[in-house]
Structure formats: C-alpha cells, structure tokens
C-alpha cells in the first residue's frame, strides 16, 4: 500500500510538470499572437525605442504641461506613459518630459497637505522633478489667497530647486513676495521670470529679487496697474535684455541700458521727458496703452516696431525723424492706412516688411513712388482694406 501511494504521488508530480510545461508553451504562444496583433493593429508599438522617444519629444512641444495636482482638462505628454508598460518605461527614461511643471497650490486637495504630514506634498513634487534628471527646470507656480498654502513652504520648494531653475512663473496675487527670500539663494541657470502679483506699499516691504542670478535677462510683469517700476523692485537691471509689462514711467530705459526688446503698456503717472536708448532693437506697444510712448523715446538702434496706440499720426513721423533708426519691420494700427501717402515718405530705406492694420478705404492708398523709395521692401501687408486695392 505504501509503495503504491508513493508511485501514485510520483505520477501526479510528473503530470503537474507536464501541465506546467504545456501552460508555459500556451502562454508563450498567446504572447506571440498578442504581439503580432498589436503589430498589426498598433504598428507604432513596434517602433524602436529611439523613434518612440522622438515622438514623445515632439508631443511634448504641442501637448499640455504637466500639472500638479493633475486636474488639467486637456492632455499632456506624460499621458503617453499610460498606454502600456513599454511606453511608461520610455516616458520615465525621457527627462525632458518632466522638466516643466505647473503647481496649482490653490487646487491642492487637503489630503496632500495634512498638518500631521507637512512634507507629503513636497515629496510628490520632488519625485516628479527628480525624473527630469539634469534638465533645466521650468516652474509655473500659482499660490493665491491669504489663507492658502504657506509662503514659507513655497519658499523652501523654490530654494530647494533654485540651482536647476531656468524659467520661473510666479503668481501669488496680493501676497508679500519678500517672504520668498528670492535674494538669499542662487539661481545659476535662471534665464527668465514672469511675475503676476499685486503690490501695496503700505502692506509689503520693498522687494529685492534674484540678486544672484548671473544669466537672468528676461522679465515679464503680467499685472497691469499694481506694479510700479522701479520703486518696488531691486533687480539685476544691467542684465535685462527683454521686458514685457506695464510701465508707469520711463525709468526702465535708464535702469536697463542693455535692453534689446520691450513689449509694453504705457500708462504714465506724471510727466516724462524724452529718453535716448541706443540698444533697444524691438519695441511693441500694446493697444490698451493710455499714452503714446514714442513721443518720449529716441531709439537710434531700433529694427522692429509694432505700434498699437498712436493718437496723433505725426508722432510716428516725428519719432522716425528724431531717431533715424535702421528699421527692418514696421506694423501700425488704425488711422494710418487712409493717410499712408502722407507719412510713408518718412520711412527709412532699410525697411523690409511693412504691415498696416485696419487700412480702411483703398482710394489712393499707395503712391507707387513711395515704394520706389523703399528698395529693400519685401513684404507689404494691408489688412481690412475696403473692396481691395490695386498697385497699378
């Protein structure tokens, strides 16, 4: 009886081994068939890793940014990681996909920032940014509301990653930016900063920003009326080459002698005198400006000019006469099309591109002799011309 049972047990073990072998063969066959199915239905999954990675990089340029918390209504490039395990591995191994992050602290769920675990949310942020490895970082930070996320914790996040930041977009509403202590930390890679904030001199201290940022050169102020340059800011002005934002006086052009490009809304407080800035190459005036900035500037090096607000037509003629710039491109707004022949003779012969928006009536719009005086003109655009026009 004993020998019989041992023999029976050995037979069962042999059958189990055989069944396991057969099961392994079936699983391998199934895997092969599935792979063939995917190759037929989804040929992109069969691409070499290098090609798939390049696709991810191209998607990164057109899809939405990675947000935390992930409440963005659209899609972003990291969603590709959810397609399959292979794509997830590729996404995790592609640092640039993780190099830009939007932090919306006003939308953070309470479970991410419990009082008993103050570092939980910071850990989640660090894990995402760590995947960027050595890539320079871009951070878009939204932290509005006086009862919102403590600025002391936001300060620690910025300071921890300051050595990797290349671009910083900071939106804290009316909160005191000095609490972030942006002057006490080094930003060795920082190129550009966008600030969207309000300022009340009775509540906030003067702001000293980015004192140790040797590559900083691009500043954008999104607030239209609350920020006054330079009264509330101490910045490395000599490094600045590009500015976008509202101006309430012309002190920027004195503080930033190396400025090359400016996109501005001009809403002056008090009177201004004419300032000469020899290095400005590009100037764009916004339509919501309340005063013509050109009558206060002499720009002998200007090459590109986009004018959206000029209440007096002679202002452009006077500016060109005073500055004698080597202008390459010019775009002007309404009130200029119907009087083109009256002011176009003041255009420099260096002009290559001319655009007139809201040109109006076509009657007598262009005097051919004016075009003869512009030998370098390659592009001529008239927008909103009634009934079209002819150069003949």
C-alpha positions as CSV (number, residue, x, y, z in Angstrom):
1,X,0.0,0.0,0.0
2,X,2.8,2.4,0.9
3,X,4.7,1.7,-2.3
4,X,1.5,2.2,-4.3
5,X,0.9,5.6,-2.8
6,X,4.5,6.8,-3.5
7,X,4.2,5.6,-7.1
8,X,0.8,7.5,-7.5
9,X,2.4,10.7,-6.0
10,X,5.3,10.5,-8.4
11,X,2.9,10.1,-11.3
12,X,0.9,13.2,-10.2
13,X,4.1,15.2,-9.9
14,X,5.1,14.2,-13.4
15,X,1.7,15.2,-14.7
16,X,2.0,18.6,-12.9
17,X,5.4,19.2,-14.5
18,X,4.0,18.3,-17.9
19,X,0.9,20.6,-17.5
20,X,3.2,23.4,-16.4
21,X,5.3,23.0,-19.4
22,X,2.2,22.9,-21.6
23,X,0.8,26.0,-19.8
24,X,4.1,27.8,-20.4
25,X,4.0,27.0,-24.1
26,X,0.4,28.2,-24.3
27,X,1.3,31.5,-22.5
28,X,4.3,32.0,-24.9
29,X,2.1,31.3,-27.9
30,X,-0.5,33.7,-26.6
31,X,2.1,36.4,-26.0
32,X,3.4,35.9,-29.6
33,X,-0.1,36.1,-31.0
34,X,-0.8,39.2,-28.9
35,X,2.4,40.8,-30.1
36,X,1.5,40.1,-33.7
37,X,-2.0,41.5,-33.1
38,X,-0.5,44.7,-31.7
39,X,1.9,45.0,-34.5
40,X,-1.0,44.7,-37.0
41,X,-3.4,47.0,-35.1
42,X,-1.0,49.4,-33.5
43,X,2.2,49.4,-35.5
44,X,3.6,52.3,-33.5
45,X,4.1,50.0,-30.6
46,X,6.7,48.1,-32.7
47,X,8.9,51.1,-33.3
48,X,12.4,51.2,-32.0
49,X,12.8,52.9,-28.6
50,X,14.7,55.8,-30.2
51,X,11.9,56.6,-32.6
52,X,9.2,56.3,-29.9
53,X,11.3,58.7,-27.7
54,X,11.5,61.2,-30.5
55,X,7.7,61.0,-30.9
56,X,7.4,61.7,-27.2
57,X,9.6,64.7,-27.5
58,X,7.6,66.1,-30.4
59,X,4.4,65.6,-28.4
60,X,5.9,67.4,-25.5
61,X,6.0,70.6,-27.7
62,X,2.3,70.5,-28.6
63,X,0.5,68.9,-25.6
64,X,-0.3,70.5,-22.3
65,X,2.1,71.0,-19.5
66,X,2.4,68.5,-16.6
67,X,0.3,69.8,-13.7
68,X,0.2,69.1,-10.0
69,X,-2.4,68.2,-8.9
70,X,-3.2,66.6,-12.2
71,X,-6.5,68.4,-12.8
72,X,-5.7,69.8,-16.2
73,X,-8.7,69.4,-18.5
74,X,-6.5,68.7,-21.6
75,X,-3.8,66.2,-22.2
76,X,-0.1,66.3,-21.5
77,X,2.9,64.4,-22.8
78,X,3.1,62.2,-19.8
79,X,-0.3,60.7,-20.6
80,X,1.6,58.6,-23.1
81,X,3.0,56.7,-20.2
82,X,-0.4,55.2,-19.5
83,X,-0.6,53.5,-23.0
84,X,1.4,50.4,-22.0
85,X,4.3,49.4,-19.7
86,X,6.8,49.8,-22.5
87,X,5.8,53.4,-23.1
88,X,5.8,54.1,-19.4
89,X,9.4,53.0,-19.2
90,X,10.3,55.2,-22.2
91,X,8.5,58.2,-20.6
92,X,10.2,57.7,-17.3
93,X,13.5,57.5,-19.1
94,X,12.9,60.7,-21.1
95,X,13.9,63.5,-18.6
96,X,12.7,66.5,-20.7
97,X,9.0,65.3,-20.3
98,X,9.3,66.0,-16.6
99,X,11.3,69.3,-16.8
100,X,8.2,71.6,-16.8
101,X,5.6,71.6,-14.0
102,X,2.6,73.6,-13.2
103,X,2.0,73.8,-9.4
104,X,-1.6,75.0,-8.5
105,X,-1.5,75.2,-4.8
106,X,-5.0,76.7,-4.6
107,X,-6.3,73.5,-6.1
108,X,-4.3,71.1,-3.8
109,X,-6.6,68.5,-2.1
110,X,-6.5,68.7,1.6
111,X,-5.2,65.1,1.8
112,X,-1.9,66.2,0.1
113,X,-1.1,68.7,2.8
114,X,-2.3,67.3,6.2
115,X,-0.9,69.1,9.2
116,X,0.5,65.9,10.6
117,X,2.5,65.2,7.5
118,X,3.9,68.6,6.3
119,X,6.3,67.1,3.8
120,X,3.9,64.8,1.9
121,X,3.1,67.2,-0.9
122,X,6.7,68.4,-1.2
123,X,7.7,64.7,-1.6
124,X,5.3,64.3,-4.5
125,X,6.7,67.4,-6.2
126,X,10.3,66.3,-5.7
127,X,9.6,62.9,-7.2
128,X,8.3,64.5,-10.4
129,X,11.1,67.0,-10.7
130,X,13.7,64.3,-10.0
131,X,12.6,62.5,-13.1
132,X,13.9,65.5,-15.1
133,X,17.4,64.4,-14.0
134,X,19.9,67.0,-15.3
135,X,17.4,69.0,-17.5
136,X,16.9,72.7,-16.6
137,X,13.5,73.2,-15.0
138,X,10.5,75.4,-15.7
139,X,8.1,76.0,-12.9
140,X,4.7,77.7,-13.1
141,X,3.6,78.4,-9.6
142,X,0.0,79.6,-8.6
143,X,-0.3,80.4,-4.9
144,X,-3.0,83.0,-4.5
145,X,-5.2,83.7,-1.4
146,X,-4.1,84.9,2.0
147,X,-5.4,81.6,3.6
148,X,-3.7,79.4,1.1
149,X,-0.5,77.4,1.0
150,X,2.1,79.0,3.4
151,X,4.7,81.1,1.6
152,X,7.3,79.7,3.9
153,X,6.8,76.2,2.4
154,X,6.7,77.6,-1.1
155,X,10.0,79.4,-0.3
156,X,11.5,76.1,0.7
157,X,10.4,74.4,-2.6
158,X,11.8,77.2,-4.7
159,X,15.1,77.3,-2.8
160,X,15.5,73.5,-3.0
161,X,15.3,73.6,-6.8
162,X,16.8,77.1,-7.4
163,X,20.0,75.6,-8.8
164,X,18.0,73.9,-11.6
165,X,15.5,76.6,-12.5
166,X,15.7,78.1,-16.0
167,X,12.3,79.8,-16.1
168,X,10.0,80.7,-13.2
169,X,6.4,81.9,-13.5
170,X,5.3,83.1,-10.1
171,X,1.6,84.0,-9.4
172,X,1.0,84.8,-5.7
173,X,-1.7,87.5,-6.1
174,X,-1.5,90.1,-3.3
175,X,0.7,88.2,-1.0
176,X,4.1,89.6,0.2
177,X,6.7,88.3,-2.2
178,X,9.5,89.3,0.2
179,X,8.7,86.2,2.3
180,X,10.0,84.0,-0.5
181,X,13.5,85.5,0.1
182,X,14.4,85.3,-3.5
183,X,17.5,87.4,-2.9
184,X,19.1,84.9,-0.4
185,X,19.5,82.0,-2.8
186,X,21.5,81.4,-6.0
187,X,19.8,80.9,-9.4
188,X,22.8,79.9,-11.6
189,X,20.7,78.8,-14.6
190,X,17.8,81.2,-14.4
191,X,17.0,83.0,-17.7
192,X,13.5,84.3,-17.4
193,X,10.9,85.3,-14.8
194,X,7.2,86.1,-15.1
195,X,5.6,87.8,-12.1
196,X,1.8,88.0,-11.7
197,X,1.3,89.8,-8.4
198,X,-0.2,92.9,-6.8
199,X,1.6,95.4,-4.6
200,X,0.5,97.6,-1.7
201,X,3.4,99.7,-0.4
202,X,1.5,100.1,2.9
203,X,1.4,96.3,3.5
204,X,4.5,95.0,1.7
205,X,8.2,95.6,2.1
206,X,10.4,96.6,-0.9
207,X,11.3,93.6,-3.0
208,X,14.8,92.6,-3.7
209,X,14.8,89.8,-6.3
210,X,17.3,87.4,-7.9
211,X,20.4,89.1,-6.6
212,X,22.4,86.0,-7.5
213,X,21.2,85.1,-11.0
214,X,24.0,85.7,-13.4
215,X,22.1,84.5,-16.5
216,X,18.8,86.3,-15.8
217,X,17.8,88.6,-18.7
218,X,14.1,88.2,-19.4
219,X,11.4,89.8,-17.2
220,X,7.6,89.7,-17.7
221,X,5.2,91.5,-15.4
222,X,1.6,90.4,-16.0
223,X,-0.1,92.8,-13.6
224,X,-1.4,95.9,-15.5
225,X,-1.6,98.6,-12.8
226,X,-0.3,97.4,-9.4
227,X,3.4,97.1,-10.2
228,X,5.5,100.3,-10.4
229,X,9.0,100.0,-11.8
230,X,11.5,100.6,-10.2
231,X,10.1,101.7,-6.9
232,X,9.2,98.3,-5.5
233,X,11.9,96.2,-7.2
234,X,15.6,95.8,-6.9
235,X,16.6,93.6,-9.8
236,X,19.8,93.0,-11.8
237,X,18.7,95.6,-14.3
238,X,22.0,95.7,-16.1
239,X,21.5,92.1,-17.2
240,X,18.0,92.7,-18.6
241,X,17.6,92.3,-22.4
242,X,13.9,91.6,-22.7
243,X,10.9,93.2,-20.8
244,X,7.2,92.7,-21.1
245,X,4.7,94.5,-18.9
246,X,3.1,97.8,-17.8
247,X,5.2,101.0,-17.5
248,X,4.2,104.0,-15.4
249,X,7.3,106.0,-16.2
250,X,10.4,105.6,-18.4
251,X,12.9,104.7,-15.7
252,X,13.2,101.2,-17.2
253,X,15.1,102.6,-20.1
254,X,17.5,104.2,-17.8
255,X,17.9,101.3,-15.4
256,X,18.3,98.7,-18.2
257,X,20.8,100.1,-20.7
258,X,21.3,96.7,-22.3
259,X,17.6,96.2,-23.0
260,X,17.0,94.9,-26.6
261,X,13.3,94.0,-26.7
262,X,10.3,95.6,-24.9
263,X,6.6,94.8,-25.1
264,X,4.8,97.4,-23.0
265,X,1.6,99.0,-22.0
266,X,2.4,102.7,-21.2
267,X,0.3,104.3,-18.5
268,X,2.4,107.1,-17.1
269,X,2.0,108.8,-13.7
270,X,3.1,112.4,-14.1
271,X,5.1,113.9,-16.9
272,X,8.1,112.3,-18.7
273,X,11.0,113.7,-20.7
274,X,12.5,112.3,-23.9
275,X,15.0,109.5,-23.2
276,X,17.5,108.0,-25.6
277,X,18.1,104.3,-25.5
278,X,20.8,103.2,-28.1
279,X,20.5,99.4,-27.7
280,X,16.8,98.7,-28.0
281,X,16.2,96.7,-31.1
282,X,12.5,95.8,-30.9
283,X,9.5,97.7,-29.4
284,X,5.9,96.6,-29.3
285,X,3.3,99.0,-27.8
286,X,0.0,97.4,-26.6
287,X,-3.4,98.6,-27.7
288,X,-4.5,99.2,-24.0
289,X,-1.9,101.9,-23.5
290,X,-3.2,105.2,-22.5
291,X,-0.3,107.4,-23.8
292,X,1.9,107.3,-26.9
293,X,5.3,106.2,-25.7
294,X,7.0,107.0,-28.9
295,X,7.0,110.8,-28.2
296,X,9.1,110.1,-25.1
297,X,11.7,107.9,-26.8
298,X,14.7,108.3,-29.1
299,X,15.8,104.8,-30.4
300,X,18.6,105.1,-32.9
301,X,19.2,101.3,-33.0
302,X,15.5,100.2,-33.4
303,X,15.0,97.5,-36.0
304,X,11.4,96.2,-35.3
305,X,8.5,98.3,-34.3
306,X,4.8,97.3,-33.7
307,X,2.6,100.2,-32.8
308,X,-0.9,99.7,-31.5
309,X,-1.6,103.1,-29.9
310,X,-0.8,106.3,-31.7
311,X,-3.5,109.0,-31.1
312,X,-1.5,111.5,-33.2
313,X,-0.4,110.5,-36.7
314,X,2.6,112.8,-36.7
315,X,4.0,111.1,-33.6
316,X,5.4,108.3,-35.8
317,X,6.9,110.7,-38.3
318,X,8.5,112.7,-35.5
319,X,9.9,109.6,-33.9
320,X,11.4,108.3,-37.1
321,X,12.9,111.8,-37.9
322,X,14.3,112.1,-34.3
323,X,15.7,108.5,-34.1
324,X,16.8,107.8,-37.7
325,X,16.6,104.0,-36.9
326,X,17.7,101.3,-39.2
327,X,14.1,99.9,-39.2
328,X,13.6,96.5,-40.8
329,X,9.9,95.8,-39.9
330,X,7.0,98.1,-39.0
331,X,3.5,97.3,-38.1
332,X,1.0,100.1,-37.4
333,X,-2.7,100.1,-36.4
334,X,-5.8,102.0,-37.4
335,X,-5.8,105.7,-38.6
336,X,-2.7,105.0,-40.7
337,X,-4.0,103.3,-43.8
338,X,-6.1,106.1,-45.2
339,X,-3.2,108.5,-44.7
340,X,-0.4,106.2,-45.8
341,X,0.9,108.5,-48.5
342,X,1.2,111.4,-46.0
343,X,3.6,109.6,-43.6
344,X,5.2,106.8,-45.6
345,X,7.8,109.1,-47.1
346,X,9.4,109.3,-43.7
347,X,10.1,105.5,-43.7
348,X,13.8,104.5,-43.8
349,X,15.1,102.8,-46.9
350,X,16.2,99.9,-44.7
351,X,12.6,98.7,-44.3
352,X,12.0,95.2,-45.4
353,X,8.5,94.5,-44.0
354,X,5.5,96.8,-43.6
355,X,2.1,96.0,-42.2
356,X,-0.9,98.3,-41.9
357,X,-3.8,97.0,-39.9
358,X,-7.3,98.4,-40.4
359,X,-6.3,100.1,-43.6
360,X,-9.8,101.4,-44.4
361,X,-10.5,102.8,-47.9
362,X,-8.5,101.7,-50.9
363,X,-8.8,105.0,-52.7
364,X,-5.3,106.4,-53.3
365,X,-3.9,104.0,-50.7
366,X,-0.5,103.6,-52.2
367,X,1.6,106.0,-54.2
368,X,4.0,103.9,-56.2
369,X,6.7,106.5,-55.9
370,X,6.8,105.7,-52.2
371,X,7.5,102.1,-52.8
372,X,10.3,103.1,-55.2
373,X,12.0,104.8,-52.3
374,X,12.0,101.5,-50.3
375,X,14.4,99.3,-52.3
376,X,14.6,96.7,-49.6
377,X,10.9,96.2,-49.1
378,X,10.0,92.5,-49.4
379,X,6.7,92.3,-47.6
380,X,3.7,94.7,-47.8
381,X,0.6,93.8,-45.9
382,X,-2.7,95.9,-45.8
383,X,-5.4,94.4,-43.5
384,X,-9.1,95.2,-43.7
385,X,-9.0,97.1,-47.0
386,X,-12.5,98.0,-48.2
387,X,-13.2,96.5,-51.7
388,X,-9.5,95.6,-52.2
389,X,-7.0,97.8,-54.0
390,X,-4.5,97.8,-56.9
391,X,-0.9,98.9,-57.1
392,X,-1.2,99.6,-60.8
